[in-house]
Amino acid sequence: MADARRRVARLLGATDTEIVFTGGGSEADTLAIRGSALAARSRGHGDQVITQVTEHPAVLEACRSLTADGFTVTQLPVDSHGQVDPADLEAAITDRTVLVSVMTANSETGTLQLIQELATIAHNHGAFLHTDAAQAVGKIPLNVTELGVDLLTVVGHKMYAPKGIGCLYVRSGTTIQPIVHGATQEGGLRAGTENVALIVALGVAADLAATELAAATIRDVLHEELDRLLPGVIQLNGHPRDRLPNTLNLSFEGVAGKALLAATPQLAASTGSACHEGVDSPSAVLTAMGLSSDRALAAVRLSCGRWTTTGQAHQAADLLAASYKAMNQT
Ligand SMILES: Cc1ncc(COP(=O)(O)O)c(C=O)c1O
C-alpha cells in the first residue's frame, strides 16, 4: 500500500501523505465536497458551495445533499464549448463560499476547464478548490501544484485500474472531515479495512499511465476521416482545442445518435457518458452548452483507448459512414 500510495502521488506531483484511497470516484467526490464543506462550516467559515452545470452526478448530488445541511449551492453555467467563464465564478463567489468544485475535463465532450484560473479566484476568497479529474488523470499531464487545487478526485477504472477503487488528493493543510466514520485508516479520513489488492492495482495503473499518456493523433484521424466521408454532416461538440486528446463528441445531421450506434454494432461507443447509458433524453451536458435538443440527440461520443490504432480509426469511420448513408437511404 505504501508503494501504491507513492506511485499515485508521483503521477499527480503530490506527496504520499496527501493521497486518501477510497472505494471509487463517487466516494472521493463526496469526501471532497461534504468533508470539506462541513469541516469549514463547523469552524464558522461559511455556508455556500459553488459548482457547475455539466459535473458528473457524483459531484452534483454531493453538493445538493449539502442543502439539507443549510448550505446554498450555486451552479455556474457553461459556454457553447462547455467551459466555465472565470468571470462567472468571480461574480458568484462571496465571503461565505467555502468550496468551489469544477471538473478537470468533461466525460462526454472532453472539454477542459480553466482550473488554474478558477483556483486562484477561489483562493482569493478563502475557498478551497476541488476538481474531479476522473477523465483527465492518465490522459494529460496533471500536477496538483501547477493546477493549484486543494482536492482532486482520481477514479481507477478511468485509467485502466479495476472498478471500485479511487482516491482523493488532499493538499496538506486542507480542513476536511471524514464521511465514513470508524477507525483511523487513511490518516483518519476514510475508516475501514483497506482493499489492498485494488489499491496495489491503482498504483500499478498510475505508473503505467505516467508513461503512456494519450495522444490526439488517432482521434484526429477518426475526425478527419468522418469529415471526408460525410462532408457537411458532422459537427463537433466540445472545445475545438482545449479538450482531452482521446475524446470526440460529434452530432450527425438528421439522425439519432442512438440509432446510428445501434446500426453499427461493431463499434463500442455511447451517446453520452456510460454512467447515463439507457437514458433517452438529450444529454444534459450538451443542452447546458446551448445545443438544440435535435443536435444533442444526434450526438455520438467516440473515444480512443490506449491501444486504439490508426487502422481501427479508419475502420470506425468507414463503419459509421456506411451506417449513416444506409439510414438516409431508407
Ligand atoms: C467524472 C466522473 N466522476 C465520478 C465518477 C464516479 O466514479 P465511480 O463510478 O468510481 O464512483 C465517474 C464515473 O465513473 C466520472 O466519469
PDBQT file of the ligand as one rigid body, heavy atoms in Angstrom, charges set to zero:
ROOT
HETATM    1  C1  LIG A 401     -16.163  12.421 -13.947  1.00  0.00    +0.000 C 
HETATM    2  C2  LIG A 401     -16.564  11.256 -13.084  1.00  0.00    +0.000 A 
HETATM    3  N1  LIG A 401     -16.629  11.408 -11.755  1.00  0.00    +0.000 NA
HETATM    4  C3  LIG A 401     -17.006  10.397 -10.944  1.00  0.00    +0.000 A 
HETATM    5  C4  LIG A 401     -17.324   9.172 -11.446  1.00  0.00    +0.000 A 
HETATM    6  C5  LIG A 401     -17.811   8.112 -10.489  1.00  0.00    +0.000 C 
HETATM    7  O1  LIG A 401     -16.831   7.156 -10.225  1.00  0.00    +0.000 OA
HETATM    8  P1  LIG A 401     -17.237   5.744  -9.591  1.00  0.00    +0.000 P 
HETATM    9  O2  LIG A 401     -18.123   5.067 -10.581  1.00  0.00    +0.000 OA
HETATM   10  O3  LIG A 401     -15.926   5.032  -9.367  1.00  0.00    +0.000 OA
HETATM   11  O4  LIG A 401     -17.943   6.001  -8.305  1.00  0.00    +0.000 OA
HETATM   12  C6  LIG A 401     -17.267   8.948 -12.842  1.00  0.00    +0.000 A 
HETATM   13  C7  LIG A 401     -17.630   7.665 -13.479  1.00  0.00    +0.000 C 
HETATM   14  O5  LIG A 401     -17.279   6.610 -13.207  1.00  0.00    +0.000 OA
HETATM   15  C8  LIG A 401     -16.866  10.022 -13.678  1.00  0.00    +0.000 A 
HETATM   16  O6  LIG A 401     -16.820   9.892 -15.008  1.00  0.00    +0.000 OA
ENDROOT
TORSDOF 0
